[in-house]
Amino acid sequence: MVRSSALLTAVLPLAAAFPWAMEASQAMDVQQVSEKRQSSGEGTIPPVRDPLFVSGRSNSGISSPNPPFNAEEQYVDVSKGSGHEFRAPGPRDLRGQCPGLNAAANHGFLNHNGIPTIANTVSGLRDAYNMNEDLSLALAVIAVALGGDVVTQTWSIGGEYTPALSLGGLLGKPRGIVGTHNKYEGDASIVRGDAYLNDGQQRFQMRSWNRLYPLAASEGGLTLDKVARHNDYVHQWSILNNPYYFKGPFSGAVAPAAHDFVVNFMSNHSEEAPGGYLDGEVLKTFFGVSGEPGNFKHNVGMEKIPSNWYKRAGGVHSYNLATTVLDALENNGMYPGIVSIGGNTGTVNSFTGVNLDDLTGGVFNLATLTEGNNAACYLLQLSQAGLADQLAGLVGIVGDVLSFVTDQLGPLGESLSCPQLGDLRNELFQGYPGAADYLD
């Protein structure tokens, strides 16, 4: 059960020849950080916080405590000849910051070039991971709106690209989700460093991996409760080390949710563990990491779906919009503050939250967020609210993009009977230097 009394304190680009290898070409060491911004790879280490409670959820999330197991339906065949065997990205293929998306493209569930359509996103993430259509549709549509191409309805899981049907630059060159910092992607990633501390790029951080991996290698594997602990670590680390740390209305929900995605979508399932089990070896495979503790290596763009791997149960047990928010809120109940909107105000350890009531004009508040369809509506509408402001400078025809989003996601919002949400009060973010990416 969600502990609503403790849920929230504030609430919730690439190398020309080998685009997927951008980060390797920019840094000899995956832990390298700009010396003018950080004096050591570890930075100021936050104290370990004990959770207010332990949820004991299965790896299938708060709404799927007892999922069934069907070996035939849940088996993901990536063997040779299956059509989904691993193929490394080629010179023109795009890869980005999300290991799950990279793995899906490397196995052909998403277009191998890293530029899926909306339809390919929905079908591919269902076939690979049993992501529910409402979640994959929302994530794909917003990715298209913020960093993709509305004409071809494509987006990039990595950096910028040239659409097949270009309008001569009229809409601008799509940036891909790598170019949507603090609009779609954000700081406090599960293993990626904050953009400000990495010369604008969210590179793989071995210091984060070295804290995540032992949680999966320990007894019981990586669970939602354990990943909440890691989420709290990276959130507190950014507060203590990044004066530009910022969590926007949507990106502030995406980063905590992405922690949960790792557990919900990468866990292996069986008769013995129908809710899912995620050990260190499976985690390494999905994240493209080789070696052993003390000698790990991140292999850029080489994320894989493991052999003999069974995805989560489908149907009502597929991971959806509502569960995404509810799991994140449960984590925030355990460690208050990891789901929040706001940021540091130009110095480290100066995090100031923005009140959700104020931001949304009272449409969403702490007391009602877990009632009815409000959790799903929150993520759906926060992904769209303020979109006109966020699109400024990205595209030339904002109205066409907004119409596209409304056409794609409007029926979903109507089916959920979501409350009407007007413009966000984005002026509340003027005092946050890290909000420049969000407001520009």
N, C-alpha and C positions, 0 to 999 in steps of 0.2 A: 504494500500500500504506500502511496506517496505521502510523505509527511509535509502537508501543505503549510504548516506553521514555520517550517525552516527552509522553504523552497528557494527564495530569492532574496538577495540583498539589494539588487538594483535592476535585475533581469538582464532575465534574459532581456626576359622574354627570351630567343634561343639562338644558338650558334648556327650560321648559315649552312655549313656543310653537314653537320650532325646535330640537329636541333636538340635532340634528347640528351646530348652530352654537354649542354651548356655549362652546367655547374662544374663539371670536371675541367672544362677549358678555362674556367675563371678562378679555380682554386686548386692548388696542389694538395692541400690538406682539407678534408671535409669539415674540420673544426676551425679552419682559419676564420678569423674575425678581424675587422678593421681595427688597427692598433689605436687609432685616434678615438675610438668609441669604447673599446673594452680592453682591459689590460691582461686578461687571461681567458683561456678557453672555458673555464668553469664559472667565472664571474662570482658574484655574491650568492652564496648558496642559501636558499630559504630554509627555515626550520621545518622539520617534519610535523605536520598537524595530524592529530588523531581525529578520525571521523566522529561526527555526532552520533552516528548509528551505522550499522552494517545491514545492507538490504538483503543479501543472500539471493539475489536474482539469478536466474539461469542466464546463459550466454545468448539466449534468444530474446532477452529484454523483458521489461516489466509487464507487458501485456501477454506474454507467451510463457507462462510458468511451466506448462507441461505439454510441449509440442510433441506431435507424433513423429515417428521415424519411418520413412519408406525408402529403402535402399535404391530401388529402381528409379524413383522420381527425383531423389536428391543427389544421385551420383553425377559428378561433373567429369565427363570423359575428356581428358586432355592427352590421351595416348597417341602415338604415331598413327596416322590414318584416320583419326577421329574428325578432322577438320578444325580441331581446336588445339592442336599441338603447339607448343611454344615456338615462336619465331621472333628472334631479336629484332628490334627496330632498325630500319634501314636509314640511309643518309637523309632522306626527306621526311621521315616519320617524326611526329611530335610526341613527346612524353613530358609529364609535368610533375607536380608535387604529391599527387595522391597515388599511393601504391596500388590501391584497388582498381583504379581506373587504368593505370599503366599495365597491370596484369591482365585486365580484361581486353585491352588492345593487343597485347603481345600474344594472346590466345585467340584473337579474332572474334570475340564476343562484341566488342566495339570495333569500328573500322580500324584496320591495322595502321593507317596513317595518323591516327590520333585525332581525326576530325569527324566525329559522329554527327548524324542527323538526330533530331528529336526522336523519331521513330526507332532508330537504331539504338539510342540510349535506353529507351523504355524496354525494348525486347532484349537487348544485350545484357543489361543489368539484372533483368529477371532471370534469364537463362543461366547467368554465371552465379548470381548471389541470392536470387529470390527477393530483390528489392521490389516493393509494391509500386504499382504504376503511379499512384498519387505523388509519391516522393520523387521518383525518377523524373516524372514529367515536370514537376515544379523546379527541380534542380537544373534540368536541361533548359527549360524556357528562360530562366533567369540567367543562365550561362550564355545563352544566345543573345539576350537583350544587353548584357553588360560587356561581353567580350567576344561575341560571335557575329553571325551574319543572318539577318532576318529574311533576306530574299531566298537563300538556300536552306534556311533553318538549320544551320550547322554551327558548331562551336568547337573549340580546340581544348583538349585536356592538358595542353602545354602552352606554348607561346603563340605569336602572331602567325597568320597564314593568309594566303590569297584565295578567296572563294572561287569556285568553278564558274559562277556567273557574276563577274565583277561589274559594278556600275561606274567604272572609271574613277574610283576613289570617292564617289559621292557620299558613301556612308563611312568612309574611312577604312583603313586596313584593320580587320578584327585582331584584337590583342590576345585572345585566348584567356583562360582563367588565370594564367601566370601574371597577366597584366591587370588583374582586378583587385589589387591589394586593398584591403579594408572595405571593399564593396562586396566581394564574394569570398575570396581567400582572406585570411587574417593572421595575426600574430598568435603566439602561444600554441603552435602546432604540436602534434604528438612527437615528431622527431625533427621538424624543420625549425631553423632559427628565425628570429624576427627580422623583418626586412631592413629596418634602420641599422641594425647591428651587423648586417651582412651586405653592405653596399647596395641595398635595394633588392637583393635576391634572398629567397628563403631556402638556404642550402641545408642539406642533411647535416645534423649535429650529432656527432658521436657521443657527446656528453649526455644527450637525451636518450639515445639508443641504449647506452650503458646503464641507464636507470630503468628503461622499459623492459629490456630483454630478461633480466632476472625475475621479473614478475611473471613472465610466461614460463620460464624454466623452473620455477618453484612448484611445490606441491599444489595441485589443483589447477595449474595453468593460469593464463591471463583471464580474469573475469571482469565483469562490469564494475564491481567494487574495487578491484585492484587498479583498473584503468582510471577510475575516478581519483585515486591517490596520485597517479602520474599526472593527471589533468591539473590537480591542485598544485603539484610541483612546478610545472611549466608556467602556469598562470602566475604564481608567486615569484618565480624566477624572473619573468618579464617585468613585473612591477619593480623588483629590486635592481634591475640592470638596464632597462630600456626607458629612457626619459620620454620617448615617443610612442610608448605602448598605447594602443588604442583598440577598442572593441566596438564596432559599429552595430547598428540595429540587426542586420542580417549576419554579417561576418562574426559578430559576437556570439551568435548561436551556432554558426557552422563549425567553428574550431572545437568547442566542447562536444558537439554531436559527432564530429569526425573521430574523436577518441572512442566513442561508443561504436561507431561503424566498424572499427577494427575488430572488436569482439563479436559484434552481431553478424558481420559478413565474412570473417576469415576463420571462424571456429569450424572445426571438423565435427561431424555428427555421426552418431552410431546408435545401435540398440542400447549400448551401455551408457551413452551420453547423448540422449536425444536433444537436450537443450544446447549441446555444443561444448567442445573442449579445445582450447587453443594453447598448444605447447610452444616451446622455444624454436623447434625446428620448422614448424609450419609458419610461425611468425617470420623467421629469417627468409623463408622461401618467398613469401608475399612481399617482403620489403626489399628483396634483392640484396640481402646481406650474406656474406660468407665468412668462414673462420669461426674461431671460438673466443670466449671472453679473454680480453687482453690482446687479441689479434684479429678483431673484426675488420671487415672491409665492405664498404657500400659500393655495389656495382651499379652504376647509374643506368637507369632504363631497363634493367634486367629482372624486373619483378615477375614472378611466376605464380600460377595456381598449382598447388602441389598435386602429385600423383596420388591416387587412392583417396581422394578428397570428396566429401559429401557436404553440400550446402545446407542451409537452414531449411526448415519445412516451409512449404508455400501456402497458398490460399490465405486463410485468415491469419496464418502465422508469418506471412511475409512482412518485412519491416516497412512501416508506413509513416506518414507525416506525424500523426498523433504520438506514436510510440517514440519517434525521434525526440520530440520535445519532452515527453514524460520521463524518458530515461535520463535526459540531460538535467531535468529538474530534480530528479531523485539524487543524482550526483551532487547537485548544488545543495540539497538538503544535508547531505553528508559533509560537504566541505563548502560552507557558504561563501559565495563570491565568485566561483569559477564560471558561472553563467551570469554575465553582467554586461551592461552597456556603459561606456565611459572610457576613461584612460588616465594615464599620467599627464600632468600639466606642464611638462617641460623639464622636470627634474625626476630622478628616480624616487621610488617609494612615495609618490604623490597621487596615487590612484583616487579618482573622484568619480562616483557613479552618477548616471542620469536616471531619474525616476521614470519608470515605465508609464505611469499614469500621466505625467506631464508630457512625455514624448508622444503619446498616442491620443492625447486629448480625452483620456478617461475610457477609451474603448477597451483597453486591456489593463487589468490590474491584478495584483497578487492574489486577491481573495478568490477570483473566478477563473484563473488561468487553467486550472485542472478540471473544470466542470464541462460536461458535454463535449462539444467539438472544439472548444476554445484552444486546446493545445495545437490541433491541426491548423486552425484558422490563424493562430499566432504566427507559425512558421510560414504559412502560405502568404499571409498579407504583409508581414514584415519584409518578406523577400521582394514585394512589389512597391511598398510604400516609399515615397521619396525617390522613386526611380527616375523621374524627370530631372531632379537635381543631380543624381549620380551620373546620368547620361551626358550631362553638359561637358563638351569637349571630346566626347567619345564618338558621337555620330552627328550627322548633320540634320537628320530628319527625326527628331525626338517623337513627334506625334505618331509616325508610322510604327515606331518601336513600341510605344505604349499601347497602340491598338493591337499589335501582334500579341503582346503579353495578355491583354484583356481577353482577346479571342481564345487564347490557348488555356488560360487558367480561370477565366470567369465561370465557366460551367462547373468546375470543381468547387469553387467557393460557394456557388449557389447550392450545390448538392449538400454542402456542409452547413448551410444557413449561417454563413459567417456574418458577423456584425459589420456595418459599413465603417471603413477606416479611411479618413481623409488624409491630408498631407501630414507627414511627420514634421515635428518642430525641429528641423535641422539646425536652426540658429542656436540650439542648446549646445552644439558641438564646437562653437567658435573658440572656446577657451582651451581646446586640446590641439597642440601642434601636430600630433600624430593623425589628426582627422583630415589633414590636407588631401590625402589620397581619396578619402571618402567624399569630401565636399567639392573637390576640383572636377 
